[in-house]
Amino acid sequence: MPNPVFLPRPVPLVPLTSGGTFPVARIFCVGRNYAAHAAEMGHAVDREAPFYFTKSAHAVLLSGEDMPYPPRTADLHHEMELVVAIGDKAREISESDAMGVVFGYGCGLDMTRRDLQAAAKEKRRPWDTGKDFENAAILGALTPASAVEDITQATIELQVNGEVRQRASIADMVWSIPEIIADLSTLYTLMPGDLIMTGTPAGVGPVVAGDTLSGTIDGLSPVVTRIA
């Protein structure tokens, strides 16, 4: 095999609460998965099917690290989310079998250049520059599914500088975890290393340099960052 002209970028590794690391392959994100958030963004919930966008694995920033304020935006927003880690292959899997491919769960922040996203929406263009950029997927340590009692009843919360900005129940999601996995597996062959960011509750808003973000979900390791 020919030698590569340069070394490939390292695979992002997310720590596990049980020890070891989880190599990240792809990041799928679910849009408008909480009715109150959809409403605050001016949209009605569409129950016909979930919709998705993606982030590169190289957008990963680990909890505890500073997030540099990204370029070409004046409106950086936080979106606190439950992250589902896939640990087995899934293609056209049924909802009844979907939880069997879940490796674990984590806290995540889907950081968004809202002004760039809004401009793209207005011109009916893709959201990539608003959603997929360096450090835009901030991830806490993953907890194996076997160590989580009932994630569907957990409370999800984000504080900015100690003030609660987002708070809801995972039960409020429009599309449940097995529904998302089953549907997504009809579009892609899900593989170990894939992550699903399952959507954000109401209360999204801007952050500025110097702000400290702390996101929690019951039973999981928190996600923490400071905007540098």
Long-range contacts (C-beta under 8 A, 24 or more apart in sequence): 9-58, 11-57, 12-57, 12-58, 12-60, 14-60, 14-62, 14-85, 14-106, 14-139, 14-141, 14-142, 15-62, 15-141, 15-142, 16-104, 16-141, 16-142, 16-143, 16-144, 17-141, 17-142, 17-143, 17-144, 17-147, 17-221, 18-143, 18-144, 18-147, 22-85, 22-103, 22-104, 22-142, 22-193, 23-193, 24-57, 24-60, 24-193, 24-195, 25-57, 25-191, 25-192, 25-193, 25-194, 26-54, 26-57, 26-188, 26-191, 26-193, 26-194, 26-195, 27-54, 27-55, 27-56, 27-57, 27-59, 27-60, 27-137, 27-194, 27-195, 27-196, 27-197, 28-52, 28-54, 28-184, 28-188, 28-194, 28-195, 28-196, 28-197, 29-53, 29-54, 29-55, 29-81, 29-110, 29-131, 29-196, 29-197, 29-199, 30-175, 30-180, 30-196, 30-197, 30-198, 30-199, 31-199, 32-174, 32-199, 33-173, 33-174, 33-175, 33-180, 33-198, 33-199, 33-200, 34-168, 34-172, 34-173, 34-174, 34-199, 34-200, 34-201, 34-202, 35-172, 35-174, 36-168, 36-172, 36-201, 36-202, 37-199, 37-200, 37-201, 37-202, 37-203, 37-204, 38-174, 39-202, 40-202, 40-203, 40-204, 41-204, 45-174, 47-174, 49-183, 50-174, 50-175, 50-179, 50-180, 50-183, 50-184, 52-184, 52-187, 53-127, 53-128, 53-131, 53-132, 54-132, 55-110, 55-131, 55-132, 55-136, 55-137, 55-197, 56-132, 58-134, 59-132, 59-133, 59-134, 59-135, 59-136, 59-137, 60-137, 60-138, 60-139, 61-135, 61-136, 61-137, 61-138, 61-139, 61-225, 62-138, 62-139, 63-107, 63-138, 63-139, 63-140, 63-141, 63-221, 63-222, 63-223, 63-224, 63-225, 64-224, 64-225, 65-225, 66-225, 66-226, 66-227, 66-228, 67-111, 67-135, 67-138, 67-225, 67-226, 67-227, 67-228, 68-135, 68-228, 69-208, 69-209, 69-227, 69-228, 70-111, 70-113, 70-133, 70-134, 70-135, 70-136, 72-113, 72-116, 72-129, 73-113, 73-114, 73-115, 73-116, 74-115, 75-113, 75-114, 75-115, 75-206, 76-111, 76-112, 76-113, 76-114, 76-206, 76-207, 76-208, 76-227, 77-111, 77-112, 77-113, 77-114, 77-204, 77-205, 77-206, 77-207, 78-109, 78-111, 78-112, 78-158, 78-160, 78-165, 78-166, 78-204, 78-205, 78-207, 78-213, 79-109, 79-110, 79-111, 79-112, 79-200, 79-204, 80-107, 80-108, 80-109, 80-156, 80-157, 80-158, 80-165, 80-166, 80-200, 80-201, 80-215, 80-223, 81-107, 81-108, 81-109, 81-110, 81-156, 81-197, 81-198, 81-199, 81-200, 82-106, 82-107, 82-108, 82-151, 82-154, 82-156, 82-170, 82-197, 82-198, 82-217, 83-107, 83-108, 83-139, 83-140, 83-142, 83-195, 83-196, 83-197, 83-198, 84-177, 84-180, 84-181, 84-195, 84-196, 84-198, 85-142, 85-194, 85-195, 86-181, 86-190, 86-191, 86-192, 86-193, 86-194, 86-195, 86-196, 87-192, 88-192, 89-189, 89-190, 89-191, 89-192, 90-181, 90-185, 90-189, 90-190, 91-185, 91-189, 91-190, 92-185, 92-186, 93-181, 93-182, 93-185, 93-190, 94-182, 95-178, 95-179, 95-181, 95-182, 96-178, 98-177, 98-178, 98-179, 98-181, 98-182, 98-185, 99-145, 99-177, 99-178, 99-181, 101-181, 101-190, 102-145, 102-177, 102-181, 103-142, 103-144, 103-145, 103-192, 104-142, 104-143, 104-144, 104-145, 104-147, 104-148, 105-142, 105-143, 105-145, 105-148, 105-151, 105-217, 105-220, 106-139, 106-140, 106-141, 106-142, 106-143, 106-220, 106-221, 106-223, 107-139, 107-140, 107-215, 107-216, 107-217, 107-220, 107-221, 107-222, 107-223, 108-137, 108-138, 108-139, 108-140, 108-195, 108-197, 108-215, 108-223, 109-137, 109-138, 109-139, 109-158, 109-213, 109-215, 109-223, 109-225, 110-136, 110-137, 110-197, 110-200, 111-135, 111-136, 111-137, 111-138, 112-136, 112-204, 114-206, 137-195, 137-197, 138-213, 138-223, 138-225, 139-195, 139-223, 140-215, 140-220, 140-221, 140-222, 140-223, 140-224, 141-221, 142-221, 143-219, 143-220, 143-221, 147-219, 148-219, 148-220, 149-219, 151-177, 151-217, 151-219, 152-176, 152-177, 153-218, 154-217, 154-218, 154-219, 154-220, 155-216, 155-217, 155-218, 156-201, 156-215, 156-216, 156-217, 157-215, 157-216, 157-217, 158-203, 158-213, 158-214, 158-215, 158-216, 159-213, 159-214, 159-215, 160-205, 160-207, 160-211, 160-212, 160-213, 160-214, 161-211, 161-212, 162-212, 165-203, 165-204, 165-205, 166-200, 166-201, 166-202, 166-203, 166-204, 167-201, 167-203, 168-201, 168-202, 170-217, 172-201, 173-198, 173-199, 174-199, 175-199
